């Protein structure tokens, strides 16, 4: 696996987007409800950032979470197209439920490599994920549509991924949302239960471009098909 300094890549992206908006560190701190010294250490690449604070920073910068994780080696900065998409506040298309920061970064990197354009909401535990999906607790007044697709890790704190899946599929409001399970193995009783409950597909972790590409063509969703026609043909033939 290639070696990447995730903290420095993330910090540089935060600084770049902040400059694009013309914000000072103090203004970004106020927008994200974080301390200015915290923002400074993030931008210097010396801070381990929680998933919750990654999401806070993305919202404060009016961008998607994926925009904060540019592909390694990419030289261009934020572009107008990504900024316009990320600033849309009407809908969050994809919900990524993953508690492992390394696996989360790899998943977002795979989205980038697949030229994935839509917004991603990242949540790191099962209890908060259920609150988000069913608009409870701090999400009770949320005015955005439910996600169009859910990527669900099975090993979650507070409420297990399997229990999250059960509740999604048991509720008529959410049972039709496609769920892709993220798992360390395609075998075992949990995967048998996932198939029984009606998951669309699964990806064996770590998520990469090839595994994402193999799973997503089964979903007839436009957001997946952003690659060129030749790329899509290669995937279908593999």
Secondary structure as GFF3:
##gff-version 3
##sequence-region A 1 238
A	DSSP	alpha_helix	6	21	.	.	.	ID=ss1
A	DSSP	alpha_helix	25	32	.	.	.	ID=ss2
A	DSSP	alpha_helix	36	43	.	.	.	ID=ss3
A	DSSP	alpha_helix	51	61	.	.	.	ID=ss4
A	DSSP	three_ten_helix	65	68	.	.	.	ID=ss5
A	DSSP	alpha_helix	80	86	.	.	.	ID=ss6
A	DSSP	beta_strand	94	97	.	.	.	ID=ss7
A	DSSP	alpha_helix	101	113	.	.	.	ID=ss8
A	DSSP	beta_strand	120	123	.	.	.	ID=ss9
A	DSSP	alpha_helix	126	133	.	.	.	ID=ss10
A	DSSP	three_ten_helix	137	139	.	.	.	ID=ss11
A	DSSP	beta_strand	149	153	.	.	.	ID=ss12
A	DSSP	alpha_helix	161	170	.	.	.	ID=ss13
A	DSSP	beta_strand	178	183	.	.	.	ID=ss14
A	DSSP	alpha_helix	189	197	.	.	.	ID=ss15
A	DSSP	beta_strand	201	204	.	.	.	ID=ss16
A	DSSP	alpha_helix	209	216	.	.	.	ID=ss17
A	DSSP	three_ten_helix	222	224	.	.	.	ID=ss18
A	DSSP	alpha_helix	229	237	.	.	.	ID=ss19
###
